Amino acid sequence: MLTDVAIRKARPGERLAKLSDGGGLQLWVTPTGGKLWYLAYRFGGRQKKLAIGAYGTAPAGVTLEAARARRNEAKALLRQGIDPAAHRRRVKAAQAESLANTFGTVADELLARKKRDGVASVTASKVEWLLGMAKASLGPLPIGSITAGEVLRVLQPLEAEGKLETARRLRSVIGAVFRLAVVTARAPNDPTQALKGAIVAPKVKSRAASPNRWRSVACCGPLMVSKASPQQRPRCNCWPCWRAGRASCAVRHGPNLIWIAPYGAFRPNA
């Protein structure tokens, strides 16, 4: 078995030297002075090797103890009928895919879809602003690994500042990002569904009707009637009667008044 002292004393020669530590673990000393760990093993009736890394101290290098630990992990995979080299390739591919499918990537895709669908520029700007707040914390994270707690930590500062409506809209936009990730098989679920009721809901303020909503102004032009009330219709055109469909009413209307209503302006009958 190898020791750190023996490894440090190993000198390069004209040819590649292989120092064995047992169990297939080897230290290759190259003619240029490199010291590389390899694991020699058989799988499917074929001789293979697995690169472990260069000898040295962490984090750049692999120590003797770390190389032995990786050998043992590979041996465990072999006992399960798994090729260690193929397993490493699958893990690296999954990691690369996870890094590519971050929250920020899917959020940008959602915004691009909304713009492509022709949403109003004001709406697109608001969505982009909300996504910017979410991406500050969630942007670099793989979207499939984000939890409800991580989303809640993005919303809580807004709640503490009393910006309840902004927090509600931000949760909705984050949920839209996760729903896009779910339908494109990049996330297992939408964690914002678990946050219903976690943030204080904004109170809806009821406002009294404006006293000037229906107002009279001096008539300075010809008779004007609403589009929903033709001129030839023989009935009173004051707003209460127009709504009720009455032909006349007891209210006397001045001839020079126009009623301003949502449907247009018109002069009631005298």
N, C-alpha and C positions, 0 to 999 in steps of 0.2 A: 504493500500500500504506500501511497505517496504521502509526503509531509511538506509543509510549507518551506522548510529549509531545503529539502531536496529540489523542490520546484524552482526556488530562487537561484540555486546553484547550477541548474541545468543550463548548459551553453549550446548555442546553435552550432551545427556542423555543416558539412557539405550537402548532406541529405536530410530529408525529413525524419525526425526521431519521434517515436510514439512511446510515451510512458504510461503504463497501465496502473490503474488504481483498483481494479477488480470490478466485477459485475458489468463489464463492457465500458466502463468509464475510462477515457484515455485523454492524456494531455499531449497535444501535438506541438513539438518545438520545430519551427520552420527555420530554414537556412538564413532568413532575414532577421531572426531573433523573436518572432512572434510566438506566443504561447496560447494555444487555443484548446478549449474543451470540446470533446466529441463523445457521443455515446454510440457504441457499435452494438447492433442487435439484429435479430432475425424476425421477419414477419412474412407470413404467406410463403414460406420456403425460400425467401430471398434475403441476402445480407444487405443491411441498410445502416445508415449512420444519421445521427441527429446532432446538429450543431447546438452547443449550449452557450458559448460565448468565450471571450478572451479572459485569461487569468488576470486577476487583479482585485483591488479593493472596490467595494460598492461605493457609489452606484454605477460607475462606468464599467467596472470589471466584475468577474464572478470568482468568488473565493473558493477554496477547496471544499468548505462545508456546504456552500450553496450549490456547487456542482454535484456533490453527493446527494443532496436533497432532490435536485431535479432528476438525477438518475433513478432514485427511488420512485418518484412520481411517474416516470416513464415506464418503469417496471410494473407499477400498479395498473397502468393502462393496458399493457401487454397481457396481463393476467385476465383482463376483461375482454380481450379480443379486439383491442383498439390500437391502430397504428399511431404511435406518438407523433410522428411527423405530419400525418394527415390531420390529426386532432389539433395540432398547433396551427395549421393553415386555416382550419375552420374557425378557430378562436380569433385569429387575426382578421379574417374576413368579417366576422360578426362585429368585432370592435370597430373596424373601418366603416361598416354600414351604420353602426350606432352613432359614430362621430359625424357621419354625413347627415343623418336624420335627426338633427338637433331641433329644438323648439324654434330657434331663429330661422332655420331653413324652411320649416313648414309654415311659419308665420309669414315669411316673405312670399311663399307660394299662395297663401290665402289672399294676401293683399293684391297680388298680380291677377288672381282670378276675379276678384271683385272689380278691378279696373277693366279687365277684359270684358266683363259682363255689362259694362256701361253704367256703373253706379255714379251718382252725382259726385262731382269733385269735392264738394264739402264733406260728403259722407266718407269718401275715400281718405280725406285728410284726417278726419276724426279717428277712423280705424287705424290709420298709420300712427297717429299720436298715441293711442292706447296700446298698440302693439309695441311701440318704442319703450313704454314704461315696463311692459311685461318682459321684453327681451333684455332689459338691463340686468335682470336676475336670472331669468330662465333661458335666455338665448343660447348659451353654449352647452346646455344640458341635453343629453339624449332624450327625445320626447317620450320614448317608451318607458323610461325609468323615473319620470317626474311623478311625485306623489301629491295627494291632496294637501298635505301639510306644507309642502314647498309653495304651492299656489296660494295658500292662505297667508303665508308670510309676505307675499307680494301685496295682498289686499289690506292687511292689517294697518300699515302706516296711513293709508288713505282714510280708513275708518277712524283712526285716532285723531286725524286732522278734521274730522267732521265732513269729509267729502264722500258722503254715502252714495250719492248718485253716480259719481265717477267710479267708486268701487264696484257698484252693481254693473255698470257698463263694461268695466274692465273684466270682471268675471265672465260676462257673456261673450266678450271677444276671445278671451282665452279658451273658453269652451268651444267656440267655433274652430279654433286652431286644432284642438284635440279631436273634434269630430272629423275634421279632414284627415288627420293622422289615422284615425280608426278605420275609415272607409278605404284608405290606401294601404292598410295593413302595416302601419308603422308604429302603432300604439295599441295596447290591448283594450283600453277603456278611456273614458273621459273623467278625470278626477274631480272636475268642477261640479259634477252631479252630487258628490258627497258634501259639497259646501253650501247647499241650500239651507238657509237659516243661520249659517255661521257668521255672517256679517249682518249688522243691523240694517234693516230695510229703511230707505228714505221715506219720510212722511209726506203724503200727498197733501198739499195745501189747497183747500177749497177757496175759490175767489168769488165774491159777489158779482152779479151781473152789473156791467157798467150802466149807470143811469142814462147815458147818452147813446146807448146802443140803438134805440129807436128814437130818433129825434126829428123835429120838423125844421125845415129851413125855408126861406122865402123862395117862391117859384119865380124863375127868371126866364123861362122858356116854354115851349109847348108841352102838352100833356105827356107825361112819361109814365109808363106802366112797367111792371116787372115782366120778365120773359114768361113766367109761369101764369100771368094774368093778362090775356089778350085784351086789346082796347074794346073790342066789340062785346065783351061779356057784360051783360046787364046786371051788374051787382055792385055793391059798395066796395071800393078799393082800399078802405082803411085797413091797417094791418090786422086788427082783431077780426074784422069781418072777412077779410081775404082768407085768413086761416080757417075760419069756420064755414066759409062758403055762403054766407048770408047775402041776400040781394040788397038789403038796406039795414040801417041800424038807427038807433035813437040819438047817436052822437052827431052833432052838427060840426062839420068840417069847414074851415075857412077855404075859400076858393084859391088862395095864393100860397098854399102850403104843399110841400112835398115830403112824404115819409121816406126816410132812409132805412132800408131793410137789407138783409143779406142777399136777397134775390134781385136787388136793383132799386132804383128810385122811381117813385110814381106819385102823382098828385091825386089825392082822394076826391071822390065826388063831393060836391057842395051839398 
